[in-house]
Amino acid sequence: MPELPDLLHIRDYLQQTVVGHVIRTVHVNQPVVLRVAVPQTVEGALSNATIQEVAIRGPFIRIELSGKIDVVAHLMLMGRLQHQHAGETPLAYRCASFDLDNATSLNLCDEQKKAKCYIERDRKGVYISHSHEFSPPIIITMYTNDSERPSS
């Protein structure tokens, strides 16, 4: 899992290089990494959206798009975000890729396919539950309204 200095570097780099650009096409090669909380397809929700801001909260990288859509990534153990330029090869297995209007791509790469990418609307929040029966759910407060939290 990336440490805070790594996440700060990723955020700063993406702020400088992708903010203001438009996602033209979306490619999903590994649907298991996606958690979609929008009524339309991932391609329909993200295509032609402008990247407005990049932020971090804990281990999460939030990419805020026009149309009140957020892409929230958790790179887990081996995941990487790659800003790929023409002629470059992906750093690892490309789980999802967002082609931008400047002929570059933003790739979510992970050989182990354990990274997670949450697509949500209206900045209502990301609720992440564990697959373990006895583990409590994780609620990311930056992304979760009090009214949406599950009752105890």
N, C-alpha and C positions, 0 to 999 in steps of 0.2 A: 504494500500500500504506500502511495506517495506520502512523504512527510510534508509538514507545513511549508518549509522553504521551497520544495518542489511545486506545491500547489500555487504558491505565490508567484513563482516564475511562470508557470503555465498561464495563470490569470493575466499577468502583466503582458506576456507575449501575445495572447489572444486579443487582449484589449487593443494592442497596437496594430495587429495584423488582420483581424477578421471583423471587428466592429464596423458597422456601416455597410457591410457587403450583404448581398442577397443570396439565399440558398436557391439554386436553380433546380437541382434534382437531388433525390434521396435514393440511396441504394442500401437495402437491408440484406445482408448475407447470412446473418445469424439471428433470427427473430427471438430466440430465447433470451438474449441480453436486453430486449426492450420491454418496458412496462408502460403501456399506453393508457392514458386516462383522458382521451379525447374521443369524440364520437366518430370522427372521420379516420381514414387511413393515415399512417405516418407520413406517407408521401403527400397526401392531400393537406395535412396540417402544416407541414414544414416547407413545402415548395413555394417559392416566391416570397418567403418571409425574410425580413431584414434583421440581421443580428444587431441588437441595440446595446447590450451590456454583457459583461462576463464577471461573475462574482464567485467567491468560495464561501462555504460554511461547513466547518468540520472537514470531513473527507470528500465533500460534494462540490462539484464544479457546476455552477448554474449559468446557462447561456440563455439570456432573455431575448425573445424574438418579438417582432411586430405582431399584432393580432393577439396579444396577451397569451402567447404560448411560451413555455419554458422547456428547455432541454436540460435535465439535471443528470449529470454523470457521476458514477462512483466507479473508480478504476479498479477497485478491489486489489488483489495481489500483483497481477502482472499486466493489467490494462494500461494502455497508452492513448493519449490524444496526439494525433499527428496532423500538422498543417502541411499537406503534401503539395509540392509545386510540380509543374509539368516536367516529366523526365525522371522524377524520383519514384522509387518503389515503396510500397507500404512497409512500415517497420515490423509488422507481424501480421497475423491473420486479421483481415479487415472485417469486423463484425457489422459495422454500419459506416456509411460514408455520405457526406453532405458536400455536393459540388457547388462551389461558389461562383459568383458572377465575374470574378477576376481570374478564372482558369486555374484555381487551386481547389483543393478538397480538404475538408476537415474529417479525419478518419478516427473512429473508435476501434483500436486494434487490441486484440487479446488472443493469444494462442490457446489459453485455457478456456476461453469463452465464459468467464465468470464475471466480467465487468457488467455493470448495470447502467441502463440509460432510460430515464423516466421522461415521458412526454406528457405534459399537463397543461391545462388551460386555466386562464383567469387567476393564476398565481394563488390557487386555493390551498395547495400544499401537497406534499408527498408523504404518504403514509406507508411505511415499510414494515411488513411483518416478517418475523423469522419463520423458517420452515420447521423449527424445532417446537415440539408440542408444549414445552414448559418455559420457553423463552418469551419474555415480554415483547410487545411490539416496539419498534423504534419510531418516534415521531420527530421529524425535523421541524423545530419550532419556527425557523425562519420561513418555512413554506407551508405551515399548517395553521389554520384558524382554530381558535378555541372551540367553535361550534362543531368542527369536524373531527375532533378527537374522540376516540371510542370511550365509552364509559367503562369504569373499572369494575 
